[in-house]
Amino acid sequence: MGRSASFRCIAERALASCVALAWSLAAAGQTPESPPIPAGTMPPAAPALSTDAEVLAEIRQLRAEVAEARQLKQQVEILQQQLQSANVGGGGFAGPAAPGAAGLGSGTVSDAPNSGFTGVPDRFASGAFAPEEGEPPDADRYPIRARYKYSHDATGPNGGGGYFNFSSLDDEFSLNITNSVTIDGTFFDRANLPTSEQGFNSPFTRMFFYGNITKDWSYQVGTQGFLGTYNLLDMFMTWHINKYVNLRAGKGLAPPLYEYYAFHPALEPVITNSPLYQLAAKRPIGMMFNGTLFNNRMQWWSGVTNAGIALYGDLNRNVDYNGAVDFTPFRGDAWKGSLLEGLGGGVGFSAGEQRYKLYQSSIGFLNNGEATTNPTFNTVVGLPFYVYNTDIAANGMRSRVAPHIYWYGRFSVLAEMMNHSRVLTDGRTTARSTQWAYYVNASYWLTGERDNMGNGFQGYSTAEPLRPFIPSRGEYGPGAWQLATQWSEFNAGRGDIDRGFVDPARSTERMDNFMAGVNWWPNKYTRISFDYVWTWFNNPIQMVGPGPIDQYNTFWMRFAMFF
């Protein structure tokens, strides 16, 4: 046994030493550290090997395993540094620290390709810009997830539809982006009518940024391209005080006209709003409370805003009060699926002093696609049929009252009336001017879909076809088909004509309007509409051409997308 036994003994000792080294290296990479191996405790000796070649092969294998253990230890150390960088103030995942640096404090980040989450260290992961003592442990630095989602419950600025969502993992912070685009073809049976809404045009190109900063506060910023103009549409923040009350400050939709504040104009079953749109408060700047009561069966709005309609600034020292209350009594599990579930209604109201000239010319006024002081009353395509003289001013209390009722389902009805009253003067005569108007919508889903049940905050929404038409997915259903119609009447009154406040050649006290059409939703993001619109005046007025006209016809088509 001399030489062979001696070699075997040496090999066994080397094997035991290598196993002990691998054991200790693996233990050093654990967090927290594992207790050391008790003295005198060793792994069991390997069985005797029969040849020197096998001993050498075993030693090579052990060396490889030791190298792998060292590599794993290094990777664990790198992960620990990255976690510290993310939690204590690192802007992204920091790379391994250079010799003599901790990767945080005043050390510098190595030039390794994996420095930072995107390969480039940001200002807090870079030693040149790092704070001397690091950021506080409670610094708001959260990983963000990005998703594309669809709102099935008619929420969001578009009233449903797709949106891009960026949020922290607990949804405490979020940014959502949604859009709506409409491309129209508006064709008249008369040439050269004085409106920009004709031929091919784009009435609504909207983009909204919205979300929440903690779950107590939310925000919304919206922009709109409208027939060649571009403006800030929405800009507000909301404090969610509790589940019953919210406080909104800024520029956003407001009562009294339900048709305007409760849904996107491109989601109305007919192709556009009724002529009552010009009497709405639209989007004024101010403060607005809203909330619910009685297990969400009552919805309410109450707030004060600038005078005028959707102005960026104020034209006088006064403010308007705007409010609304709605009731949806047949909601809840007991009424789910019943005919009465979609029945509801309410009233909007507004009052405030108005003291300004009807004709304004400031830049801020002209650049806003919604702002108006009602110097004219117009048809649904913006053609004036009641034109005030340039010296007329508002000079007293204005009030608006708008009761409405709705019944949403496969067959839906929405009706609303507006009484609009204000004091006008030409400097010689002062009198109260009153207008009243109404509309009735009726629609029916041929393919079995149902409208959103709706309430005092949201009416019509995007549609989800039961059998969509999406060839790229192999879906060849009919999509969703809907028939829609609207009758409306706008009575501007005879009083202002008799008082000489309006141009008699270009004004008539009553306009009737009828719309009928069909909508096709091939998928839940896209709507295509074809409508016929008939407009009639009770007296012929000068509008275009050599003589007055008492009616015209419009053939209207639209491609719309909500995404």
Residue, then its C-alpha position, 0 to 999 in steps of 0.5 A: m500500500g505505500r504509494s497508492a494508499s498515500f495518494r488516495c489519502i491525499a485525494e480524500r483530504a483534497l476532496a473534503s477540503c473542496v466540499a467544505l469550501a463550497w459549503s462555506l461559499a454557498a452559506a456566505g451568499q444567504t441573507p440573513e447569514s447562515p450560522p457557521i458549520p460547527a467545529g468538528t462537523m465535516p461532510p461524510a468522506a467520499p468513497a474510495l476511488s478505484t483509479d487515479a484517473e477517477v480521482l483527478a476527474e472528481i477533483r476537476q468536477l469539484r473545481a467547476e462546482v466551486a467556481e459555480a458557487r462563487q458565481l452564484k454568490q456574486q449574483v446574490e450580492i448584485l441583486q442585494q445592491q439592486l434591491q437597496s438601490a430601488n428601495v432607498g432612492g435609486g432611480g431604477f436598478a443600479g449596476p454593480a458598484a466599482p471597487g471602493a464604492a457601495g453603489l449608493g452614497s457617493g460611490t460611482v456606478s460601474d460602466a457595466p452594460n447592465s448599469g441601470f434598468t435601461g442600460v443607462p444610469d439615471r441621475f439618482a443611480s449615478g454617483a455624480f448626481a446622487p444625494e450625499e445621504g441618499e433619499p429618505p426611506d419613504a421616497d415615492r419610487y414605485p415600479i410601474r406596469a403598463r397595460y391596454k384596457y377596456s372600460h366595460d362599465a361606461t367610465g372614463p372621459n369617453g364613457g367607456g372604450g379602450y385606454f392605455n393604463f400606466s399604474s403602480l402595482d397597488d393602483e395608488f398612482s395612475l396615468n390613463i390615456t384615451n382618445s376619440v376621433t371622428i371623421d365626417g362627411t356632411f353634405f347639403d342639398r344647397a350650395n355655399l351654406p355659411t358653416s365650416e361643418q360641411g364636406f369632409n371634416s373632423p368635428f371631434t379629435r379628443m385626447f384625455f390624460y386622467g388618473n389618480i394621485t393616491k386613491d383620494w385624488s384624481y385628475q383629468v386633462g383633455t384637449q380637442g381639435f374642433l373644425g380647425t380650432y384647438n383648445l384645452l377641453d378639460m382641466f380639473m382635479t377631484w378630491h374623493i372626500n368619501k364614497y358619497v361626496n366628491l369635490r372637483a376644482g377646475k374646468g369640466l362638464a357641468p349641468p344643467l343640460y343632461e344631453y351635454y354633460a352625461f355623454h360624449p356627443a359622438l355616442e348619441p344614437v343620432i349623429t350629433n347633439s340636438p340644437l339645445y347644445q348651445l344653451a348648455a353650461k358646457r365646461p365652465i371653470g369653477m368648483m363642483f360637488n357631486g355624489t350619490l345617496f340612497n345606495n346610488r339611486m340618487q345622483w347630484w351635482s352642485g357648484v359655482t362657476n364663471a358666468g358665460i358659457a365655457l369661458y376660460g376667464d370671467l366677463n364680470r364679477n359674478v358667478d353662476y350656480n349650476g346643479a342637477v339631481d337624478f333618480t334611478p329608483f329601479r336599481g339593485d339585484a331585485w330589479k336586475g334585468s327588469l324592464l324598469e331597470g333603465l328608467g330614470g330622470g331628473v332636472g338640471f338648473s342654473a342661475g346667475e347674473q350676466r352683464y356683458k356684451l353678447y359679441q366678444s372679440s378677445i383672443g381667449f374667447l375665439n380660440n375656444g371651440e365651446a365658449t359662447t355668449n349666445p349672440t346667435f342661435n344656430t341649427v345643429v350644423g352651426l347655421p344661424f337662424y336667430v341673429y342679435n344686433t351687435d349692440i345687445a348686452a346681457n344685463g341681469m339674471r339668467s336662469r336655465v331649467a332642464p328636466h329630463i327622463y330616460w329609459y335605457g335598454r335594447f330600446s332606449v328613449l331620452a327626452e329633455m326640455m330647456n327653459h332659458s331666460r335672460v335680461l337683454t338691453d340695447g341701451r334704450t330698452t331692457a327686457r327679459s328674453t325667453q327661449w324654450a326647446y326640447y328633443v326626443n331620442a329613440s333608438y333600437w338595437l337590431t342585433g340584440e345589444r343593450d345600452n348602458m343602464g345610465n344614471g345622472f353621471q353617464g348616459y349613452s356609452t360605447a357599444e360591445p357587439l355580441r358578435p363582432f366583425i374582426p376578420s384579423r381574429g377570424e371573427y365574422g359576425p354582423g357587429a352591432w346594428q342600431l336604428a336611431t331617430q330624434w325630433s327637436e324644436f327650438n323656439a327663440g320667441r317673438g319678443d326680441i324680434d318685436r323689440g328690435f334686438v335681432d336682425p329680422a331678415r336673418s331671424t325666425e322664432r322657431m326651428d324644427n329638426f328631424m334626424a334619422g339614421v343607422n349605426w354600425w359597430p363592427n367592434k367595440y372600438t369603432r362606429i360608422s354612422f349614416d344619417y339624414v337630417w331635415t331642418w325647417f324654419n317657420n318663416p323663410i330667412q336670408m341665409v345664402g343665395p338671392g332669396p330666403i329659404d325655409q328648409y334644407n336637407t343634410f346627408w351625414m356620415r361619420f367614422a368614429m373610433f374610441f381607443 
